[in-house]
């Protein structure tokens, strides 16, 4: 696994991301969806494993799940598990906060 710096500080995260709004980033050729929820940054593959729609176009529900905009499939943003167990789980990317910024493992 390679660690890549994605933000220089928690202040940069707060200025660029809105709480509970999915965002798309690309890291080393991987398209990743990131979500800031309750001051924690979560990262997972951006492609719904059911039918391939970009999850950054979806929404976060009251349970903290990413909801695919096409067919409403829901995934736990911490584990990547599809809530109805109807398709494969999402790949999760670990995020670490360090003194010099926030890093993602790919």
N, C-alpha and C positions, 0 to 999 in steps of 0.2 A: 504494500500500500504506500502511496505517495501522498504527502501532506502539502496542500497548496493554500497559500494565504488568500482569503477572499475579502476580508475587511481589515482595516488597520486598527480599528478600535470599536468599542461598544457604541460610542457616539456616532461613528460613521454608519453603523447598522441602524441606529434609531433615526438618522437623518435620511436614509435611503429606502428603508422598508417600513411599511405600515403594518400594524398588528393585525394578524389573521387574514392577510392578503397574500395569496401565492405569487411568487416571482420566479422568473426564468433566468438561469445563469448557465454559462457554458464553461466547463473546466476540463482541460486536456481532451477536448473532443466529445465529452459527455454532456448532454443536456440534462440539467438538474433543476428541480423545483425546490425552492426554499421558502420556508414560512417562519415568521417571527410570531410566536404565541407565548404570552405570559413571560416575556423577556428571555425566552429560550429559542434558539435557532435550530430548526429541523431541516434536513435535506434528504431528498429521495428522488428516484428517477422521475422524469417529467412525463413519461408516456404511460397512459392507462393500460394495464395488462389485459383488459377485456377487449378493447377495440382500437387502441392506439391514440386516442385523443390526448392533446397536450393538457396536463393537469394544471399548469399555471393559469389556464383559462377558467378553471373551476372555482370552487369556494370552500371555505372552512365552515363547518356546521357548529352547532352549540356544543357538540361532544368533542370537538377538536379533530374531526376527521376531514380529509380532503375529499370533496365530492366531485366526481367527473361530470363535466358539463353535458356530455352526450347522453348517457344512459343512467346517470345517478349512482354509479358504483361508488362505494365509500371505502376509504383506506385509512387505517390508523397511522398518523404521521410519525409516531414514535417507533412503531414496529414494522410498518409497511403492510400489515395484514389486511386483506380485503375482508370487510366486516361480514359479508354473507358467505364467504368461502366459495365463491362461484368462479374465481379465476386465480391465477398465481398472485402471490404477494409482490409488492414493489421492492426494488433494491433500495436499501437505506445507505446513506453516506454519513459517517460520523463527523461531528463538528466539535472542535476544541477551542476554548477561549484561552489564550496565552497572554503574557504580558505585552507582546508585540502585535496582537490582533486576533482575529478569528480565522481558523484553519479548517479545511475540509479534507477528509481522507478519500482518495479515489484509487 
